[in-house]
């Protein structure tokens, strides 16, 4: 199951009892479900996790990639797949914007308590850019070497999208792209491996011992470990369209 979008909200200072955290989580979870039904029309999974300490709230929207017309390793309809990928991204943008405003309001947090709000357009953003790049390659009909930079860009997007997909979804996505753009096969990664760039390790500099009369730094107080005080995951059925 792919993570379409993720919202991270950090509130500090923010103190609450376990019971208050549970009520906060329930209200945020209900708001996330209502917003997801309105924007995605269901067919997604909502997860809300809250950690105490300096309060950290994470909301994830997940969906199986097979819901986007990716069937049996080939694209049933590229135009439909592209439109759904773009629509899913736009729904993710609206969802994250709405919940970024809703969460501090539900928590009754003042502006100075909101230390950080971070939006991540995970698979939804990568798939949108991927389908747009594939369309650009097909429409321009670039010959030979002229297409190489765009092919490499699509390859990199495929590698990044892999990280948010399971093995079955990954294989079907890459197979579908290969069907639409056959010349990209040599540029696509192995479906069983993700490219990892080697990073040179920094040289280890030995620490010199302090003189006996040197002042030793005072020990830091142990940092309190944060606990998960609320976690709930709900799968939302897709709404049925009523024919008129």
Sine and cosine of phi, psi and omega as CSV:
sin_phi,cos_phi,sin_psi,cos_psi,sin_omega,cos_omega
0.00,0.00,0.76,-0.65,-0.06,-1.00
-1.00,0.03,0.61,-0.79,0.12,-0.99
-1.00,0.08,0.93,-0.36,-0.04,-1.00
-0.96,0.26,-0.68,0.74,-0.07,-1.00
-0.41,-0.91,0.42,-0.91,-0.05,-1.00
-0.57,-0.82,0.72,-0.69,0.04,-1.00
-0.88,-0.47,0.73,-0.68,0.02,-1.00
-0.83,-0.55,0.82,-0.57,0.03,-1.00
-0.82,-0.57,0.80,-0.60,0.00,-1.00
-0.91,-0.42,0.88,-0.47,0.02,-1.00
-0.94,-0.35,0.81,-0.59,-0.01,-1.00
-0.35,-0.94,0.83,-0.56,0.00,1.00
-0.98,0.21,0.53,-0.85,0.06,-1.00
-0.38,-0.92,0.93,-0.38,-0.03,-1.00
-0.91,-0.42,0.65,-0.76,0.03,-1.00
-0.40,-0.92,0.43,-0.91,0.09,-1.00
-0.98,0.19,0.21,-0.98,0.02,-1.00
-0.86,0.51,-0.64,0.77,0.00,-1.00
-0.90,0.43,-0.65,0.76,0.02,-1.00
-0.92,0.39,-0.62,0.79,0.06,-1.00
-0.89,0.46,-0.64,0.77,0.01,-1.00
-0.90,0.44,-0.67,0.74,0.02,-1.00
-0.91,0.41,-0.65,0.76,0.04,-1.00
-0.87,0.48,-0.73,0.69,0.00,-1.00
-0.88,0.47,-0.65,0.76,0.00,-1.00
-0.89,0.45,-0.67,0.74,0.00,-1.00
-0.92,0.40,-0.68,0.74,0.02,-1.00
-0.91,0.41,-0.65,0.76,0.00,-1.00
-0.89,0.45,-0.69,0.72,0.03,-1.00
-0.89,0.45,-0.66,0.75,0.01,-1.00
-0.91,0.41,-0.64,0.77,0.01,-1.00
-0.91,0.41,-0.65,0.76,0.02,-1.00
-0.90,0.44,-0.73,0.68,0.00,-1.00
-0.88,0.48,-0.67,0.74,0.00,-1.00
-0.92,0.39,-0.65,0.76,0.00,-1.00
-0.91,0.41,-0.66,0.76,0.04,-1.00
-0.89,0.45,-0.62,0.79,-0.01,-1.00
-0.94,0.35,-0.66,0.75,-0.14,-0.99
-1.00,-0.05,-0.66,0.75,-0.01,-1.00
-1.00,-0.07,-0.31,0.95,-0.07,-1.00
0.96,0.26,0.40,0.92,-0.04,-1.00
0.99,0.10,-0.26,-0.97,-0.01,-1.00
0.96,0.29,0.29,0.96,0.02,-1.00
-0.77,-0.64,0.21,-0.98,0.06,-1.00
-0.90,-0.44,0.73,-0.68,-0.02,-1.00
-0.95,-0.32,0.73,-0.68,0.07,-1.00
-0.79,-0.62,0.74,-0.67,0.06,-1.00
-0.83,-0.56,0.79,-0.61,0.03,-1.00
-0.77,-0.64,0.74,-0.67,0.04,-1.00
-0.82,-0.57,0.75,-0.67,0.10,-0.99
-0.92,-0.39,0.58,-0.81,-0.02,-1.00
-1.00,0.03,-0.26,-0.97,-0.12,-0.99
1.00,0.01,-0.84,-0.55,0.29,-0.96
-0.99,0.11,0.92,-0.39,-0.28,-0.96
-0.88,0.48,0.80,-0.60,0.03,-1.00
-0.86,-0.50,0.84,-0.54,-0.04,-1.00
-0.89,-0.45,0.79,-0.61,0.02,-1.00
-0.81,-0.59,0.75,-0.66,0.03,-1.00
-0.85,-0.52,0.78,-0.62,0.03,-1.00
-0.85,-0.53,0.62,-0.78,0.14,-0.99
-0.92,-0.38,0.83,-0.56,-0.05,-1.00
-0.82,-0.58,0.46,-0.89,0.00,-1.00
-0.38,-0.92,0.61,-0.79,0.11,-0.99
-0.95,0.33,0.70,-0.72,-0.04,-1.00
-0.90,0.43,-0.39,0.92,-0.01,-1.00
-0.90,0.43,-0.29,0.96,0.04,-1.00
-0.95,0.33,-0.25,0.97,-0.02,-1.00
-0.99,-0.17,0.69,0.72,0.09,-1.00
0.85,0.53,0.54,0.84,0.06,-1.00
-0.97,-0.23,0.98,-0.20,-0.21,-0.98
-0.86,-0.52,0.81,-0.59,0.17,-0.99
0.80,0.61,0.56,0.83,0.09,-1.00
0.99,0.13,0.18,0.98,0.09,-1.00
-0.58,-0.82,0.40,-0.92,0.01,-1.00
-0.99,0.17,0.89,-0.46,0.02,-1.00
-0.91,0.41,-0.59,0.81,-0.02,-1.00
-0.39,-0.92,0.97,-0.23,-0.07,-1.00
-0.86,0.50,-0.67,0.74,-0.02,-1.00
-0.87,0.50,-0.70,0.71,0.01,-1.00
-0.91,0.41,-0.68,0.73,0.02,-1.00
-0.87,0.49,-0.71,0.70,-0.01,-1.00
-0.88,0.47,-0.72,0.70,-0.02,-1.00
-0.89,0.46,-0.65,0.76,0.00,-1.00
-0.94,0.35,-0.61,0.79,0.02,-1.00
-0.89,0.45,-0.68,0.73,0.01,-1.00
-0.93,0.36,-0.66,0.75,0.02,-1.00
-0.90,0.43,-0.61,0.79,0.03,-1.00
-0.91,0.42,-0.65,0.76,0.05,-1.00
-0.89,0.46,-0.71,0.71,0.00,-1.00
-0.89,0.45,-0.60,0.80,0.07,-1.00
-0.91,0.42,-0.61,0.79,0.02,-1.00
-0.91,0.41,-0.65,0.76,0.05,-1.00
-0.86,0.51,-0.74,0.68,-0.02,-1.00
-0.92,0.40,-0.64,0.77,0.00,-1.00
-0.88,0.47,-0.75,0.66,-0.05,-1.00
-0.91,0.41,-0.63,0.78,0.03,-1.00
-0.89,0.45,-0.70,0.71,-0.02,-1.00
-0.90,0.43,-0.73,0.69,-0.05,-1.00
-0.95,0.31,-0.47,0.88,0.06,-1.00
-0.90,0.43,-0.48,0.88,0.06,-1.00
-1.00,0.07,-0.55,0.84,-0.10,-1.00
-0.97,0.26,-0.66,0.76,-0.10,-0.99
-0.86,0.50,-0.79,0.61,0.03,-1.00
-0.87,0.49,-0.55,0.84,0.02,-1.00
-0.91,0.42,-0.71,0.70,0.02,-1.00
-0.89,0.45,-0.61,0.79,-0.03,-1.00
-0.98,0.19,-0.06,1.00,-0.07,-1.00
0.81,0.59,0.63,0.78,-0.02,-1.00
-1.00,0.03,0.70,-0.71,0.08,-1.00
-0.98,0.21,0.39,-0.92,-0.04,-1.00
-0.79,0.61,-0.60,0.80,-0.04,-1.00
-0.95,0.30,-0.27,0.96,0.04,-1.00
-0.99,0.12,-0.32,0.95,-0.02,-1.00
-0.99,0.12,1.00,-0.09,-0.06,-1.00
-0.97,0.23,-0.55,0.83,-0.07,-1.00
-0.32,-0.95,0.66,-0.75,0.17,-0.99
-0.77,-0.64,0.84,-0.55,-0.08,-1.00
-0.77,-0.64,0.82,-0.57,0.05,-1.00
-0.98,-0.20,0.67,-0.75,0.08,-1.00
-0.76,-0.65,0.89,-0.46,0.05,-1.00
-1.00,-0.01,0.99,0.16,-0.16,-0.99
-0.89,0.45,-0.94,-0.35,-0.07,-1.00
-0.89,0.46,-0.53,0.85,-0.04,-1.00
-0.89,0.46,-0.69,0.73,0.01,-1.00
-0.93,0.36,-0.63,0.77,-0.02,-1.00
-0.93,0.36,-0.65,0.76,0.01,-1.00
-0.93,0.38,-0.60,0.80,0.04,-1.00
-0.88,0.48,-0.75,0.66,0.00,-1.00
-0.91,0.42,-0.57,0.82,-0.01,-1.00
-0.91,0.42,-0.75,0.66,-0.04,-1.00
-0.92,0.39,-0.58,0.82,0.03,-1.00
-0.92,0.39,-0.61,0.79,0.02,-1.00
-0.94,0.35,-0.65,0.76,0.04,-1.00
-0.89,0.45,-0.66,0.75,0.04,-1.00
-0.89,0.45,-0.64,0.77,0.03,-1.00
-0.88,0.47,-0.65,0.76,0.02,-1.00
-0.90,0.43,-0.67,0.74,-0.04,-1.00
-0.95,0.32,-0.62,0.78,-0.06,-1.00
-0.96,0.28,-0.56,0.83,-0.04,-1.00
-0.98,0.19,-0.38,0.93,-0.02,-1.00
0.76,0.65,0.80,0.59,-0.04,-1.00
-0.96,0.29,0.71,-0.70,0.00,-1.00
-1.00,0.07,0.58,-0.82,0.21,-0.98
0.65,0.76,-0.86,-0.50,-0.10,-0.99
-0.89,0.45,-0.45,0.89,-0.01,-1.00
-0.90,0.44,-0.42,0.91,-0.02,-1.00
-1.00,0.04,-0.20,0.98,-0.10,-1.00
-0.83,0.56,-0.76,0.65,-0.02,-1.00
-0.85,0.52,-0.66,0.76,0.00,-1.00
-0.94,0.33,-0.60,0.80,0.06,-1.00
-0.89,0.46,-0.66,0.75,0.02,-1.00
-0.91,0.41,-0.60,0.80,0.03,-1.00
-0.90,0.43,-0.68,0.74,0.04,-1.00
-0.90,0.44,-0.64,0.77,0.04,-1.00
-0.86,0.51,-0.70,0.71,-0.01,-1.00
-0.91,0.41,-0.63,0.78,0.06,-1.00
-0.89,0.45,-0.63,0.78,0.04,-1.00
-0.90,0.45,-0.64,0.77,0.03,-1.00
-0.89,0.45,-0.69,0.72,-0.01,-1.00
-0.92,0.39,-0.64,0.77,0.00,-1.00
-0.91,0.42,-0.52,0.85,0.01,-1.00
-0.80,0.60,-0.60,0.80,-0.13,-0.99
-0.91,0.42,-0.38,0.93,-0.02,-1.00
-0.98,-0.20,0.12,0.99,-0.07,-1.00
-0.87,-0.49,0.40,-0.92,0.13,-0.99
-1.00,0.09,0.05,-1.00,-0.12,-0.99
-0.88,0.48,-0.67,0.74,-0.03,-1.00
-0.91,0.41,-0.71,0.70,0.00,-1.00
-0.90,0.44,-0.63,0.77,-0.02,-1.00
-0.88,0.47,-0.73,0.69,-0.02,-1.00
-0.90,0.44,-0.66,0.75,-0.01,-1.00
-0.93,0.36,-0.61,0.79,0.03,-1.00
-0.89,0.45,-0.76,0.66,-0.05,-1.00
-0.92,0.38,-0.59,0.80,0.05,-1.00
-0.91,0.41,-0.63,0.77,0.01,-1.00
-0.91,0.42,-0.67,0.74,0.03,-1.00
-0.90,0.44,-0.64,0.77,0.01,-1.00
-0.89,0.45,-0.54,0.84,0.02,-1.00
-0.94,0.34,-0.63,0.77,-0.03,-1.00
-0.96,0.27,-0.65,0.76,-0.02,-1.00
-0.81,-0.58,0.99,0.10,-0.09,-1.00
-0.84,0.53,-0.55,0.84,-0.07,-1.00
-0.94,0.34,-0.13,0.99,-0.05,-1.00
-1.00,0.06,-0.14,0.99,-0.10,-1.00
-0.81,0.59,-0.66,0.75,-0.02,-1.00
-0.95,0.31,-0.26,0.97,0.01,-1.00
-0.99,-0.11,-0.21,0.98,-0.06,-1.00
-0.99,0.14,0.52,-0.85,0.04,-1.00
-0.97,0.26,0.30,-0.96,0.13,-0.99
-0.90,0.43,0.74,-0.67,-0.07,-1.00
-0.90,0.43,-0.28,0.96,-0.03,-1.00
-0.99,-0.12,0.05,1.00,-0.04,-1.00
-0.58,-0.82,0.57,-0.83,0.04,-1.00
-0.94,-0.34,0.72,-0.70,-0.03,-1.00
-0.89,0.46,0.78,-0.63,0.04,-1.00
-0.83,-0.55,0.88,-0.48,0.01,-1.00
-0.99,0.14,0.68,-0.74,0.01,-1.00
-0.98,0.18,0.72,-0.69,0.01,-1.00
-0.91,-0.42,0.79,-0.61,-0.03,-1.00
-0.91,0.42,0.74,-0.67,0.00,-1.00
-0.98,0.21,0.56,-0.83,0.00,-1.00
-0.96,0.28,0.58,-0.81,0.03,-1.00
-0.91,0.41,0.61,-0.79,-0.01,-1.00
-0.99,0.11,0.86,-0.52,0.01,-1.00
-0.99,-0.14,0.89,-0.46,-0.03,-1.00
-0.92,0.40,0.63,-0.78,0.03,-1.00
-1.00,0.07,0.75,-0.66,0.02,-1.00
-0.98,0.19,0.64,-0.77,0.02,-1.00
-0.92,0.38,0.58,-0.82,0.03,-1.00
-0.98,0.20,0.53,-0.85,0.10,-0.99
-0.87,0.50,0.42,-0.91,-0.06,-1.00
-0.87,0.49,-0.54,0.84,-0.05,-1.00
-1.00,-0.02,0.06,1.00,-0.01,-1.00
-0.96,0.28,0.56,-0.83,0.00,-1.00
-0.96,0.27,0.80,-0.59,0.00,-1.00
-1.00,0.04,0.64,-0.76,0.00,-1.00
-0.90,0.44,0.60,-0.80,-0.01,-1.00
-0.94,0.34,0.63,-0.78,-0.02,-1.00
-0.90,0.43,0.63,-0.78,0.02,-1.00
-0.97,0.24,0.62,-0.79,0.05,-1.00
-0.90,0.43,0.59,-0.81,-0.01,-1.00
-0.87,0.49,0.72,-0.70,0.00,-1.00
-0.98,0.21,0.72,-0.69,0.00,-1.00
-0.95,0.32,0.77,-0.64,0.03,-1.00
-0.97,0.24,0.71,-0.70,0.03,-1.00
-0.97,0.23,0.50,-0.86,0.01,-1.00
-0.91,-0.42,0.50,-0.87,0.17,-0.99
-0.98,0.19,0.91,-0.41,-0.05,-1.00
-0.97,-0.23,-0.18,0.98,0.08,-1.00
-0.39,-0.92,0.71,-0.71,0.08,-1.00
-0.44,-0.90,0.81,-0.58,0.02,-1.00
-0.52,-0.86,0.67,-0.74,0.02,-1.00
-0.81,-0.59,0.76,-0.65,-0.03,-1.00
-0.72,-0.69,0.78,-0.63,0.06,-1.00
-1.00,-0.04,0.82,-0.58,-0.05,-1.00
-0.99,-0.17,0.82,-0.57,0.04,-1.00
-0.93,0.36,0.50,-0.87,0.05,-1.00
-0.95,0.30,0.69,-0.72,0.00,-1.00
-0.93,0.36,0.68,-0.74,0.05,-1.00
-0.99,0.15,0.69,-0.72,0.08,-1.00
-0.99,0.15,0.74,-0.67,0.01,-1.00
-1.00,-0.01,0.89,-0.46,0.00,-1.00
-0.98,0.21,0.63,-0.77,-0.03,-1.00
-0.97,-0.26,0.00,0.00,0.00,0.00
